[in-house]
Amino acid sequence: MPPNEVETDKTWQIRYHALIERYANIIRGQIFGHTHTDHIVIMRGITHPEHITGILYILPQLGVFTASNPSFRIFDLDN
């Protein structure tokens, strides 16, 4: 579940954001599911909101959900 969702525990959100901000120079992407929609979220710093600390790739569902078709993504990473 992405850290920006309403159902996500606020304490967990704060800790997750702090970790991402601390290791932003190492973490290159974050992949999430659960929302049933396909979108990208720009994560900003807690202490410095003007800094982008990460990109969240929120993927669509694999199964059928109300008013949306199943889909999938294939990621090809170059190390």
C-alpha positions in Angstrom: 0.0 0.0 0.0 1.5 3.4 -0.9 2.4 5.7 2.0 0.2 8.5 0.7 -3.1 6.6 1.0 -5.8 7.6 3.5 -6.0 4.0 5.0 -2.2 4.0 5.7 -1.2 4.4 9.4 0.2 8.0 9.9 3.0 6.7 12.1 4.2 4.4 9.4 3.9 7.1 6.8 6.2 9.4 8.8 8.8 6.7 9.4 8.7 5.6 5.7 9.1 9.2 4.5 12.0 9.7 6.8 13.7 6.6 5.6 13.2 7.5 1.9 14.4 11.0 2.6 17.5 9.7 4.4 18.4 7.2 1.6 17.2 9.2 -1.4 20.6 9.0 -3.0 20.4 5.2 -3.0 16.7 4.4 -3.7 15.9 4.8 -7.4 12.2 3.8 -7.4 9.4 2.5 -5.3 6.8 0.1 -6.6 3.4 -0.3 -5.0 0.0 -1.8 -5.6 -3.4 -1.9 -3.8 -5.0 1.3 -5.3 -6.4 -0.4 -8.5 -5.3 2.5 -10.6 -2.1 3.1 -12.6 -0.3 6.3 -11.6 2.9 7.9 -10.5 3.4 10.0 -7.4 6.3 12.4 -6.7 7.5 12.1 -3.1 8.8 15.3 -1.4 11.0 15.6 1.7 9.5 16.1 5.1 12.1 18.6 6.4 12.7 20.1 2.9 9.5 19.9 0.8 11.1 21.6 -2.1 13.3 18.5 -2.6 12.0 15.5 -4.5 13.0 12.4 -2.6 11.4 9.7 -4.6 9.1 8.5 -7.3 6.3 6.0 -6.5 5.1 3.8 -9.3 1.6 2.7 -8.3 0.5 -0.2 -10.4 -3.0 -1.3 -11.5 -4.6 -4.5 -10.4 -4.2 -7.9 -12.0 -7.8 -9.0 -11.5 -11.1 -7.4 -12.5 -12.3 -4.6 -10.3 -15.3 -2.3 -10.5 -15.3 -0.4 -13.8 -11.6 -1.2 -14.7 -9.9 -3.9 -16.7 -7.0 -6.0 -15.4 -3.5 -5.0 -16.5 0.2 -5.7 -15.7 3.6 -4.1 -16.1 6.9 -5.6 -17.1 10.0 -3.7 -15.7 13.3 -4.2 -17.4 16.0 -2.9 -15.1 19.5 -2.1 -16.2 21.9 -2.4 -13.3 
